[in-house]
Amino acid sequence: MSLNTDITAFVERVVASMGLALTAAVEETEEGTRINLEGEDGGVLIRRGGEGLQALQHLVATAFRRQLGDDTRIVVDCNGFRRDKDAELKQMATFVAEKARMTGAPQELGPLNPYERRIVHMVIAEDPTVTSESIGDAFMKTVIIARK
C-alpha cells in the first residue's frame, strides 16, 4: 500500500468514526497531495471557519509526520472549502502587495496559521518588487509585506 492510500484510509476512518458520510479522493497538485472529502456531512468540518477541517489536517500531519518528512505536503480539503479559501488568500496577498508597492508603507496581513502564511509567502516570492516576513511568536502570526 502506498503512503497516499494509507493516509486516505486514515482520513476515511476518522470521519467515519465522527459519524460523517464523506468520500475521500486523492489528487496530486503542484503544492503536493490533496485529499478531497466530499459529501453532505462536510458542513460539520467547515463550520466556524473550518475548525474541524484544521483539526483533521493537524491529525494527519501528526500521525504521518515521520513518513512524510519535512518536504512532503498533504492537504485535507472538504467540499472545496480550503481550495476557495486558498484562492481568496492569494488574491488578498496580491492586493496587499500592490498596496505596499504603491504607498511604500509596509502592510500587515493576519493573524495567519502556518499553512496560510506559506501561501502568502509563495505569492509574494513570485513578485520581485515586494518582500514578506512573518512576525510574532505564537502559532498564529502576522505577515508583513513591504516594498523592496
DSSP file with accessible surface (Angstrom, degrees, kcal/mol):
  #  RESIDUE AA STRUCTURE BP1 BP2  ACC     N-H-->O    O-->H-N    N-H-->O    O-->H-N    TCO  KAPPA ALPHA  PHI   PSI    X-CA   Y-CA   Z-CA
    1    1 A M              0   0  176      0, 0.0     2,-0.1     0, 0.0     3,-0.0   0.000 360.0 360.0 360.0 139.5    0.0    0.0    0.0
    2    2 A S     >  -     0   0   61      1,-0.1     4,-2.3     4,-0.0     5,-0.2  -0.402 360.0-111.5 -82.2 164.6    1.2    3.5   -0.8
    3    3 A L  H  > S+     0   0   51      1,-0.2     4,-2.8     2,-0.2     5,-0.2   0.914 119.1  54.0 -61.1 -41.9    1.5    6.3    1.7
    4    4 A N  H  > S+     0   0   38      1,-0.2     4,-2.6     2,-0.2    -1,-0.2   0.887 108.5  49.6 -60.7 -38.7   -1.3    8.2   -0.1
    5    5 A T  H  > S+     0   0   69      2,-0.2     4,-2.5     1,-0.2    -1,-0.2   0.920 111.4  49.1 -65.4 -43.1   -3.5    5.1    0.3
    6    6 A D  H  X S+     0   0   56     -4,-2.3     4,-2.3     2,-0.2    -2,-0.2   0.920 113.4  46.3 -61.0 -45.5   -2.7    4.8    4.0
    7    7 A I  H  X S+     0   0    0     -4,-2.8     4,-2.8     2,-0.2     5,-0.2   0.925 112.4  50.0 -65.8 -43.4   -3.4    8.5    4.6
    8    8 A T  H  X S+     0   0   17     -4,-2.6     4,-2.7    -5,-0.2    -2,-0.2   0.929 111.6  48.5 -61.0 -44.3   -6.7    8.3    2.7
    9    9 A A  H  X S+     0   0   24     -4,-2.5     4,-2.4     2,-0.2    -1,-0.2   0.905 111.1  51.2 -62.3 -40.9   -7.8    5.3    4.6
   10   10 A F  H  X S+     0   0   40     -4,-2.3     4,-2.4     2,-0.2    -2,-0.2   0.944 111.0  47.4 -61.0 -48.1   -6.8    7.0    7.9
   11   11 A V  H  X S+     0   0    0     -4,-2.8     4,-2.6     1,-0.2     5,-0.3   0.921 111.7  50.7 -60.8 -43.6   -8.9   10.1    7.0
   12   12 A E  H  X S+     0   0   81     -4,-2.7     4,-2.2     1,-0.2    -1,-0.2   0.899 110.5  49.3 -62.7 -39.4  -11.9    7.9    6.0
   13   13 A R  H  X S+     0   0  153     -4,-2.4     4,-2.4     2,-0.2    -1,-0.2   0.911 111.3  49.9 -65.6 -41.2  -11.7    6.1    9.3
   14   14 A V  H  X S+     0   0   25     -4,-2.4     4,-1.2     2,-0.2    -2,-0.2   0.953 113.8  43.1 -63.7 -49.7  -11.5    9.4   11.3
   15   15 A V  H  <>S+     0   0    2     -4,-2.6     5,-2.5     1,-0.2     3,-0.2   0.889 113.9  52.2 -67.4 -33.6  -14.5   10.9    9.5
   16   16 A A  H ><5S+     0   0   63     -4,-2.2     3,-1.8    -5,-0.3    -1,-0.2   0.913 107.1  52.3 -66.0 -39.7  -16.5    7.6    9.7
   17   17 A S  H 3<5S+     0   0  100     -4,-2.4    -1,-0.2     1,-0.3    -2,-0.2   0.742 104.4  57.3 -69.6 -19.4  -15.8    7.5   13.5
   18   18 A M  T 3<5S-     0   0   94     -4,-1.2    -1,-0.3    -3,-0.2    -2,-0.2   0.471 121.6-112.1 -82.2  -5.6  -17.2   11.0   13.7
   19   19 A G  T < 5S+     0   0   61     -3,-1.8     2,-0.4     1,-0.3    -3,-0.2   0.710  70.8 142.0  81.8  21.6  -20.4    9.7   12.1
   20   20 A L      < -     0   0   20     -5,-2.5     2,-1.0    -6,-0.1    -1,-0.3  -0.812  48.8-143.2-101.8 136.4  -19.9   11.6    8.9
   21   21 A A        +     0   0   73     -2,-0.4    20,-0.8    -3,-0.1     2,-0.3  -0.805  46.4 141.3 -96.9  93.3  -20.7   10.2    5.5
   22   22 A L        -     0   0   18     -2,-1.0     2,-0.4   -10,-0.1    17,-0.2  -0.992  41.1-141.9-133.0 144.8  -17.9   11.6    3.3
   23   23 A T  E     -A   38   0A  97     15,-2.6    15,-2.3    -2,-0.3     2,-0.4  -0.849  16.2-144.3-106.4 145.3  -15.9   10.1    0.5
   24   24 A A  E     -A   37   0A  18     -2,-0.4     2,-0.4    13,-0.2    13,-0.2  -0.877  16.4-179.2-111.7 138.1  -12.2   10.8    0.0
   25   25 A A  E     -A   36   0A  57     11,-1.9    11,-3.1    -2,-0.4     2,-0.4  -0.997  21.6-132.6-133.7 140.2  -10.4   11.2   -3.3
   26   26 A V  E     -A   35   0A  62     -2,-0.4     2,-0.4     9,-0.2     9,-0.2  -0.749  22.5-177.0 -95.2 138.3   -6.6   11.8   -3.7
   27   27 A E  E     -A   34   0A  84      7,-2.7     7,-3.1    -2,-0.4     2,-0.5  -0.999  18.9-142.0-135.4 130.3   -5.4   14.5   -6.1
   28   28 A E  E     +A   33   0A 118     -2,-0.4     2,-0.2     5,-0.2     5,-0.2  -0.833  30.8 171.0 -92.1 126.4   -1.8   15.3   -6.9
   29   29 A T  E >   -A   32   0A  41      3,-2.8     3,-0.7    -2,-0.5    -2,-0.0  -0.741  49.8 -96.2-124.9 176.8   -1.2   19.1   -7.3
   30   30 A E  T 3  S+     0   0  189      1,-0.2     3,-0.1    -2,-0.2    -1,-0.0   0.854 125.2  49.6 -60.5 -37.2    1.9   21.3   -7.7
   31   31 A E  T 3  S-     0   0   63      1,-0.2     2,-0.3    41,-0.0    -1,-0.2   0.647 124.4 -91.7 -78.5 -17.7    1.8   22.0   -4.0
   32   32 A G  E <   -A   29   0A  19     -3,-0.7    -3,-2.8    40,-0.1     2,-0.3  -0.963  69.8 -14.7 141.6-157.1    1.6   18.3   -3.0
   33   33 A T  E     -Ab  28  74A  11     40,-2.0    42,-2.6    -2,-0.3     2,-0.4  -0.673  53.3-163.0 -88.9 136.7   -1.0   15.7   -2.3
   34   34 A R  E     -Ab  27  75A  16     -7,-3.1    -7,-2.7    -2,-0.3     2,-0.7  -0.973   8.3-156.9-120.8 129.4   -4.6   16.8   -1.7
   35   35 A I  E     -Ab  26  76A   1     40,-3.3    42,-3.1    -2,-0.4     2,-0.6  -0.938  16.0-159.0-105.5 112.5   -7.2   14.6   -0.1
   36   36 A N  E     -Ab  25  77A  18    -11,-3.1   -11,-1.9    -2,-0.7     2,-0.4  -0.854   3.1-161.2 -97.8 119.6  -10.6   15.9   -1.1
   37   37 A L  E     -Ab  24  78A   0     40,-2.7    42,-3.1    -2,-0.6     2,-0.4  -0.839  12.9-174.9 -97.0 134.8  -13.6   15.0    1.1
   38   38 A E  E     +A   23   0A  87    -15,-2.3   -15,-2.6    -2,-0.4     2,-0.2  -0.981  25.0  87.3-131.3 145.0  -17.0   15.3   -0.5
   39   39 A G  S >  S-     0   0   28     -2,-0.4     3,-1.6   -17,-0.2     4,-0.2  -0.710  77.1 -82.5 147.9 165.1  -20.5   14.9    0.8
   40   40 A E  G >  S+     0   0  193      1,-0.3     3,-0.9    -2,-0.2   -18,-0.1   0.770 118.8  62.6 -65.7 -27.4  -23.4   16.4    2.6
   41   41 A D  G >  S+     0   0   59    -20,-0.8     3,-1.6     1,-0.2     4,-0.5   0.493  74.4  98.0 -77.7   0.4  -21.9   15.9    6.0
   42   42 A G  G X>  +     0   0    0     -3,-1.6     4,-1.6     1,-0.3     3,-0.9   0.762  63.3  77.1 -60.4 -24.9  -19.0   18.2    5.1
   43   43 A G  H <> S+     0   0   33     -3,-0.9     4,-1.2     1,-0.3    -1,-0.3   0.823  85.3  62.7 -56.3 -30.2  -20.6   21.2    6.8
   44   44 A V  H <4 S+     0   0   54     -3,-1.6     8,-0.3     1,-0.2    -1,-0.3   0.902 107.4  42.4 -62.7 -39.9  -19.5   19.7   10.2
   45   45 A L  H <4 S+     0   0    2     -3,-0.9     8,-2.1    -4,-0.5     7,-0.5   0.803 116.9  45.4 -77.8 -29.2  -15.9   20.1    9.2
   46   46 A I  H  X S+     0   0   44     -4,-1.6     4,-1.0     6,-0.2     3,-0.4   0.497  84.9 115.2 -99.6  -0.2  -16.1   23.6    7.6
   47   47 A R  H >X>S+     0   0  143     -4,-1.2     4,-1.3     1,-0.2     3,-0.7  -0.233  74.9  22.0 -60.2 156.1  -18.2   25.2   10.3
   48   48 A R  H >45S-     0   0  184      1,-0.3     3,-0.5     2,-0.2    -1,-0.2   0.913 144.8 -45.3  50.1  49.9  -16.7   28.1   12.3
   49   49 A G  H 345S-     0   0   63     -3,-0.4    -1,-0.3     1,-0.2    -2,-0.2   0.736 107.5 -59.1  71.6  21.8  -14.1   28.9    9.7
   50   50 A G  H <X5S+     0   0    4     -4,-1.0     4,-2.8    -3,-0.7    -1,-0.2   0.761  84.0 152.0  81.5  26.0  -13.1   25.3    9.1
   51   51 A E  H <X5S+     0   0  110     -4,-1.3     4,-2.3    -3,-0.5     5,-0.2   0.900  74.8  48.5 -56.9 -43.3  -12.0   24.5   12.6
   52   52 A G  H  ><S+     0   0   26     -5,-0.5     4,-2.4    -7,-0.5    -1,-0.2   0.905 111.7  49.1 -64.7 -40.1  -12.9   20.8   12.2
   53   53 A L  H  > S+     0   0    1     -8,-2.1     4,-2.6     2,-0.2    -2,-0.2   0.911 110.4  51.1 -65.2 -41.1  -11.0   20.6    8.9
   54   54 A Q  H  X S+     0   0   57     -4,-2.8     4,-2.3    -9,-0.3    -2,-0.2   0.912 110.5  49.5 -62.4 -41.2   -8.0   22.3   10.5
   55   55 A A  H  X S+     0   0   57     -4,-2.3     4,-2.4    -5,-0.2    -2,-0.2   0.915 110.9  49.1 -65.4 -41.6   -8.1   19.8   13.3
   56   56 A L  H  X S+     0   0    4     -4,-2.4     4,-2.4     2,-0.2    -2,-0.2   0.914 109.7  52.3 -63.9 -41.0   -8.3   16.9   10.8
   57   57 A Q  H  X S+     0   0   25     -4,-2.6     4,-2.5     1,-0.2    -2,-0.2   0.922 109.7  49.4 -58.5 -44.0   -5.3   18.4    8.9
   58   58 A H  H  X S+     0   0  116     -4,-2.3     4,-2.6     1,-0.2    -2,-0.2   0.905 108.8  52.5 -64.3 -41.7   -3.4   18.5   12.2
   59   59 A L  H  X S+     0   0   84     -4,-2.4     4,-3.0     2,-0.2     5,-0.2   0.925 111.0  47.1 -59.0 -46.4   -4.2   14.9   13.0
   60   60 A V  H  X S+     0   0    1     -4,-2.4     4,-2.2     2,-0.2    -2,-0.2   0.937 112.7  48.9 -62.0 -47.0   -3.0   13.7    9.6
   61   61 A A  H  < S+     0   0   35     -4,-2.5     4,-0.3     1,-0.2    -1,-0.2   0.904 115.9  43.8 -61.3 -40.5    0.2   15.8    9.9
   62   62 A T  H >< S+     0   0   64     -4,-2.6     3,-0.8    -5,-0.2     4,-0.3   0.934 114.1  48.7 -70.8 -45.7    0.9   14.4   13.3
   63   63 A A  H 3< S+     0   0   49     -4,-3.0    -2,-0.2     1,-0.2    -1,-0.2   0.830 124.1  30.6 -65.2 -31.6    0.0   10.8   12.5
   64   64 A F  T 3X S+     0   0   18     -4,-2.2     4,-2.6    -5,-0.2     5,-0.3   0.175  81.3 117.6-116.4  19.4    2.2   10.7    9.4
   65   65 A R  H <> S+     0   0  143     -3,-0.8     4,-2.2    -4,-0.3    -1,-0.1   0.909  79.1  46.1 -54.1 -47.9    5.0   13.1   10.3
   66   66 A R  H  4 S+     0   0  234     -4,-0.3    -1,-0.2     1,-0.2    -2,-0.1   0.924 115.8  44.4 -63.6 -45.7    7.7   10.5   10.1
   67   67 A Q  H  4 S+     0   0  112      1,-0.2    -1,-0.2    -4,-0.2    -2,-0.2   0.850 116.5  46.9 -69.3 -33.9    6.6    9.0    6.8
   68   68 A L  H  X S-     0   0   16     -4,-2.6     4,-0.8    -7,-0.2     3,-0.3   0.847  90.0-164.7 -77.8 -36.1    6.0   12.5    5.2
   69   69 A G  T  <  -     0   0   40     -4,-2.2    -1,-0.1    -5,-0.3     3,-0.1  -0.209  44.0 -63.0  73.4-172.0    9.2   14.2    6.2
   70   70 A D  T  4 S+     0   0  150      1,-0.2    -1,-0.2    -4,-0.1    -2,-0.0   0.718 129.3  50.6 -85.1 -21.7    9.7   17.9    6.0
   71   71 A D  T  4 S+     0   0  155     -3,-0.3     2,-0.4     2,-0.0    -1,-0.2   0.641  88.9  86.8 -95.7 -14.4    9.3   18.4    2.3
   72   72 A T     <  -     0   0   70     -4,-0.8     2,-0.5    -3,-0.1   -40,-0.1  -0.742  60.2-159.9 -93.6 130.6    6.1   16.5    1.6
   73   73 A R        -     0   0  105     -2,-0.4   -40,-2.0   -42,-0.2     2,-0.5  -0.927   9.4-173.8-113.0 131.3    2.8   18.3    1.9
   74   74 A I  E     -b   33   0A  10     -2,-0.5     2,-0.5   -42,-0.2   -40,-0.2  -0.991   7.8-167.0-119.3 127.8   -0.6   16.7    2.4
   75   75 A V  E     -b   34   0A  13    -42,-2.6   -40,-3.3    -2,-0.5     2,-0.5  -0.961   7.9-153.6-117.1 131.5   -3.6   19.0    2.4
   76   76 A V  E     +b   35   0A   0     -2,-0.5     2,-0.3   -42,-0.2   -40,-0.2  -0.916  20.5 178.4-104.1 125.2   -7.0   17.8    3.5
   77   77 A D  E     -b   36   0A   0    -42,-3.1   -40,-2.7    -2,-0.5     2,-0.4  -0.860  16.4-153.5-123.3 159.7   -9.9   19.7    1.9
   78   78 A C  E >  S-b   37   0A   0     -2,-0.3     3,-2.4   -42,-0.2   -40,-0.2  -0.969  73.9 -23.6-140.2 119.5  -13.7   19.3    2.2
   79   79 A N  T 3  S-     0   0   57    -42,-3.1   -41,-0.1    -2,-0.4    -1,-0.0   0.802 118.3 -62.9  51.1  34.3  -16.2   20.3   -0.4
   80   80 A G  T 3> S+     0   0    1    -43,-0.3     4,-2.5     1,-0.1    -1,-0.3   0.543 101.8 132.1  74.3   7.8  -13.7   22.7   -1.9
   81   81 A F  H <> S+     0   0   46     -3,-2.4     4,-2.3     1,-0.2     5,-0.2   0.946  74.7  40.0 -57.5 -52.7  -13.6   24.9    1.3
   82   82 A R  H  > S+     0   0   13      2,-0.2     4,-3.0     1,-0.2    -1,-0.2   0.896 113.2  55.2 -68.2 -39.0   -9.8   25.1    1.5
   83   83 A R  H  > S+     0   0  128      1,-0.2     4,-2.1     2,-0.2    -1,-0.2   0.936 111.8  44.2 -58.6 -44.9   -9.4   25.5   -2.3
   84   84 A D  H  X S+     0   0   94     -4,-2.5     4,-2.2     1,-0.2    -2,-0.2   0.906 114.2  49.1 -67.1 -41.8  -11.7   28.5   -2.2
   85   85 A K  H  X S+     0   0   92     -4,-2.3     4,-2.6    -5,-0.2    -2,-0.2   0.885 109.8  52.6 -64.1 -39.9  -10.1   29.9    0.9
   86   86 A D  H  X S+     0   0   18     -4,-3.0     4,-2.6     2,-0.2    -2,-0.2   0.923 109.5  48.3 -61.4 -44.6   -6.6   29.5   -0.7
   87   87 A A  H  X S+     0   0   58     -4,-2.1     4,-2.2     2,-0.2    -2,-0.2   0.914 112.2  49.4 -62.8 -41.2   -7.7   31.4   -3.8
   88   88 A E  H  X S+     0   0  113     -4,-2.2     4,-2.4     1,-0.2    -2,-0.2   0.910 111.3  49.2 -63.4 -42.4   -9.1   34.2   -1.6
   89   89 A L  H  X S+     0   0   24     -4,-2.6     4,-2.7     2,-0.2    -2,-0.2   0.902 110.0  50.8 -66.1 -40.6   -5.9   34.4    0.4
   90   90 A K  H  X S+     0   0   83     -4,-2.6     4,-2.2     2,-0.2    -1,-0.2   0.916 111.0  49.0 -62.3 -42.2   -3.8   34.5   -2.8
   91   91 A Q  H  X S+     0   0  147     -4,-2.2     4,-2.3     2,-0.2    -2,-0.2   0.913 111.9  48.8 -63.7 -42.4   -6.0   37.3   -4.1
   92   92 A M  H  X S+     0   0   87     -4,-2.4     4,-2.9     2,-0.2     5,-0.2   0.914 109.9  51.6 -64.4 -41.8   -5.7   39.2   -0.8
   93   93 A A  H  X S+     0   0    0     -4,-2.7     4,-2.4     2,-0.2    -2,-0.2   0.917 110.7  48.6 -62.3 -41.3   -1.9   38.8   -0.7
   94   94 A T  H  X S+     0   0   81     -4,-2.2     4,-2.2     2,-0.2    -1,-0.2   0.923 112.6  48.3 -63.7 -42.9   -1.6   40.2   -4.3
   95   95 A F  H  X S+     0   0  129     -4,-2.3     4,-2.2     2,-0.2    -2,-0.2   0.931 112.9  46.8 -63.2 -46.2   -3.9   43.1   -3.3
   96   96 A V  H  X S+     0   0   11     -4,-2.9     4,-2.5     1,-0.2    -1,-0.2   0.889 110.7  53.1 -66.0 -37.8   -1.8   43.9   -0.1
   97   97 A A  H  X S+     0   0    2     -4,-2.4     4,-2.5    -5,-0.2    -1,-0.2   0.919 108.7  49.9 -62.6 -42.0    1.5   43.6   -2.1
   98   98 A E  H  X S+     0   0   80     -4,-2.2     4,-2.6     2,-0.2    -2,-0.2   0.914 110.6  49.8 -62.0 -42.3    0.1   46.1   -4.6
   99   99 A K  H  X S+     0   0   98     -4,-2.2     4,-2.7     2,-0.2     6,-0.4   0.919 111.3  48.6 -63.9 -42.0   -0.8   48.5   -1.8
  100  100 A A  H  X S+     0   0    0     -4,-2.5     4,-2.0     1,-0.2    47,-0.3   0.908 113.0  48.6 -63.5 -41.3    2.6   48.1   -0.2
  101  101 A R  H  < S+     0   0   57     -4,-2.5    -2,-0.2    -5,-0.2    -1,-0.2   0.917 115.9  42.7 -65.2 -43.1    4.2   48.8   -3.6
  102  102 A M  H  < S+     0   0  132     -4,-2.6    -2,-0.2    -5,-0.2    -1,-0.2   0.894 124.2  33.0 -73.8 -41.0    2.1   51.9   -4.3
  103  103 A T  H  < S-     0   0   81     -4,-2.7    -2,-0.2    -5,-0.2    -1,-0.2   0.720  91.7-136.8 -89.5 -24.3    2.2   53.5   -0.8
  104  104 A G     <  +     0   0   29     -4,-2.0    -4,-0.1    -5,-0.4    43,-0.1   0.398  67.2 119.9  81.3  -6.1    5.7   52.5    0.2
  105  105 A A  S    S-     0   0   44     -6,-0.4    -1,-0.3    41,-0.1    -2,-0.2  -0.783  72.5-109.2 -94.6 136.5    4.4   51.6    3.6
  106  106 A P        -     0   0   84      0, 0.0     2,-0.4     0, 0.0    40,-0.2  -0.327  34.9-147.6 -59.9 143.9    4.6   48.1    5.0
  107  107 A Q  E     -C  145   0B  33     38,-3.0    38,-3.1   -11,-0.0     2,-0.3  -0.903   2.0-137.3-118.4 145.7    1.2   46.3    5.1
  108  108 A E  E     -C  144   0B 137     -2,-0.4     2,-0.4    36,-0.2    36,-0.2  -0.800  16.2-176.6-104.4 143.5    0.1   43.7    7.6
  109  109 A L  E     -C  143   0B  19     34,-2.2    34,-3.1    -2,-0.3     3,-0.2  -0.984  38.7 -40.0-136.8 122.1   -1.9   40.5    6.8
  110  110 A G  E     -     0   0B  42     -2,-0.4    32,-0.2     1,-0.3     2,-0.1  -0.908  38.2-104.3 144.2-173.0   -3.1   38.2    9.5
  111  111 A P  E     +     0   0B  83      0, 0.0     2,-0.3     0, 0.0    -1,-0.3   0.404  67.7 172.3 -73.3 145.4   -3.1   36.7   12.0
  112  112 A L  E     -C  141   0B  14     29,-3.2    29,-2.5    -3,-0.2    -3,-0.0  -0.948  31.3-123.8-128.8 148.1   -2.5   33.5    9.9
  113  113 A N     >  -     0   0   11     -2,-0.3     4,-2.7    27,-0.2     5,-0.2  -0.312  43.8 -93.8 -80.6 171.3   -1.7   29.9   10.7
  114  114 A P  H  > S+     0   0   54      0, 0.0     4,-2.2     0, 0.0     5,-0.2   0.881 125.5  51.9 -56.6 -40.5    1.4   28.3    9.2
  115  115 A Y  H  > S+     0   0   40      2,-0.2     4,-1.6     1,-0.2    -3,-0.0   0.941 112.8  44.8 -61.9 -45.5   -0.5   26.9    6.2
  116  116 A E  H  > S+     0   0   62      1,-0.2     4,-2.2     2,-0.2    -1,-0.2   0.902 111.3  53.1 -67.0 -40.3   -1.9   30.3    5.3
  117  117 A R  H  X S+     0   0   27     -4,-2.7     4,-3.1     1,-0.2     5,-0.2   0.907 105.4  54.8 -62.0 -40.4    1.4   32.1    5.9
  118  118 A R  H  X S+     0   0   68     -4,-2.2     4,-2.3    -5,-0.2    -1,-0.2   0.916 107.3  50.2 -58.9 -43.7    3.1   29.6    3.5
  119  119 A I  H  X S+     0   0   10     -4,-1.6     4,-2.1     2,-0.2    -1,-0.2   0.944 112.5  46.8 -60.2 -46.9    0.5   30.5    0.8
  120  120 A V  H  X S+     0   0    0     -4,-2.2     4,-2.6     1,-0.2     5,-0.2   0.948 111.9  49.9 -62.0 -47.2    1.1   34.3    1.3
  121  121 A H  H  X S+     0   0   51     -4,-3.1     4,-2.3     1,-0.2    -1,-0.2   0.883 109.7  51.9 -61.3 -36.4    4.9   33.9    1.2
  122  122 A M  H  X S+     0   0   66     -4,-2.3     4,-0.8    -5,-0.2    -1,-0.2   0.908 110.6  47.6 -67.0 -40.3    4.7   31.8   -2.0
  123  123 A V  H >< S+     0   0   20     -4,-2.1     3,-0.8     1,-0.2     4,-0.3   0.938 114.1  46.9 -64.2 -45.7    2.6   34.5   -3.7
  124  124 A I  H >< S+     0   0    3     -4,-2.6     3,-1.8     1,-0.2     6,-0.3   0.872 103.8  62.1 -66.5 -35.2    5.0   37.3   -2.5
  125  125 A A  H 3< S+     0   0   85     -4,-2.3    -1,-0.2     1,-0.3    -2,-0.2   0.782  96.8  60.1 -62.3 -24.6    8.0   35.3   -3.7
  126  126 A E  T << S+     0   0  159     -4,-0.8    -1,-0.3    -3,-0.8    -2,-0.2   0.614  95.1  71.6 -77.7 -12.2    6.7   35.5   -7.2
  127  127 A D    X   -     0   0   38     -3,-1.8     3,-1.3    -4,-0.3    -1,-0.1  -0.909  64.6-164.2-109.9 110.0    6.8   39.3   -7.2
  128  128 A P  T 3  S+     0   0  100      0, 0.0    -1,-0.1     0, 0.0    -3,-0.1   0.600  83.9  64.5 -71.3  -6.1   10.4   40.7   -7.3
  129  129 A T  T 3  S+     0   0   58     -5,-0.1    19,-2.5    18,-0.1     2,-0.3   0.560 102.9  45.2 -94.6  -8.2    9.2   44.2   -6.1
  130  130 A V  E <   -D  147   0B   2     -3,-1.3     2,-0.3    -6,-0.3    17,-0.2  -0.892  62.2-155.8-133.3 163.8    8.0   43.2   -2.6
  131  131 A T  E     -D  146   0B  67     15,-2.8    15,-2.5    -2,-0.3     2,-0.3  -0.923   7.7-149.8-134.3 158.8    9.1   41.1    0.3
  132  132 A S  E     +D  145   0B  28     -2,-0.3     2,-0.3    13,-0.2    13,-0.2  -0.963  11.6 179.4-133.9 151.7    7.3   39.3    3.1
  133  133 A E  E     -D  144   0B 122     11,-1.7    11,-3.4    -2,-0.3     2,-0.4  -0.986  23.2-131.8-150.7 136.8    8.2   38.4    6.7
  134  134 A S  E     -D  143   0B  38     -2,-0.3     2,-0.3     9,-0.2     9,-0.2  -0.754  26.2-171.7 -89.2 136.1    6.3   36.6    9.5
  135  135 A I  E     +D  142   0B  71      7,-3.2     7,-2.1    -2,-0.4     2,-0.2  -0.952  37.3  62.0-127.7 150.9    6.3   38.3   12.9
  136  136 A G        -     0   0   53     -2,-0.3     5,-0.1     5,-0.2    -2,-0.0  -0.423  65.4-118.1 119.8 163.6    5.0   37.0   16.2
  137  137 A D  S    S+     0   0  161     -2,-0.2     2,-0.2     3,-0.1     4,-0.1   0.175  80.9  80.4-125.0  19.3    5.9   34.2   18.5
  138  138 A A  S    S-     0   0   58      2,-0.4     0, 0.0     1,-0.1     0, 0.0  -0.561  94.7 -92.7-113.6-178.1    2.7   32.2   18.6
  139  139 A F  S    S+     0   0  125     -2,-0.2     2,-0.5     1,-0.1   -27,-0.1   0.926 116.9  57.4 -60.2 -45.1    1.1   29.6   16.3
  140  140 A M  S    S+     0   0   83    -27,-0.1    -2,-0.4   -29,-0.1     2,-0.3  -0.789  77.6 175.1 -90.7 125.3   -0.9   32.4   14.6
  141  141 A K  E     -C  112   0B  63    -29,-2.5   -29,-3.2    -2,-0.5     2,-0.4  -0.862  28.9-118.2-128.3 163.9    1.5   35.1   13.2
  142  142 A T  E     - D   0 135B  32     -7,-2.1    -7,-3.2    -2,-0.3     2,-0.5  -0.803  21.1-141.0-100.8 141.2    1.2   38.3   11.1
  143  143 A V  E     -CD 109 134B   0    -34,-3.1   -34,-2.2    -2,-0.4     2,-0.5  -0.905  10.3-153.5-103.8 128.6    2.8   38.6    7.7
  144  144 A I  E     -CD 108 133B  31    -11,-3.4   -11,-1.7    -2,-0.5     2,-0.5  -0.898   7.7-164.5-100.3 126.6    4.4   42.0    6.9
  145  145 A I  E     +CD 107 132B   0    -38,-3.1   -38,-3.0    -2,-0.5     2,-0.3  -0.951  16.9 170.5-113.8 125.7    4.5   42.8    3.2
  146  146 A A  E     - D   0 131B  23    -15,-2.5   -15,-2.8    -2,-0.5     2,-0.2  -0.942  38.1 -99.6-136.6 155.5    6.9   45.6    2.2
  147  147 A R  E       D   0 130B 132    -47,-0.3   -17,-0.3    -2,-0.3   -18,-0.1  -0.493 360.0 360.0 -70.5 140.8    8.3   47.2   -0.9
  148  148 A K              0   0  160    -19,-2.5    -1,-0.1    -2,-0.2   -19,-0.0  -0.425 360.0 360.0 -72.3 360.0   11.9   46.1   -1.7
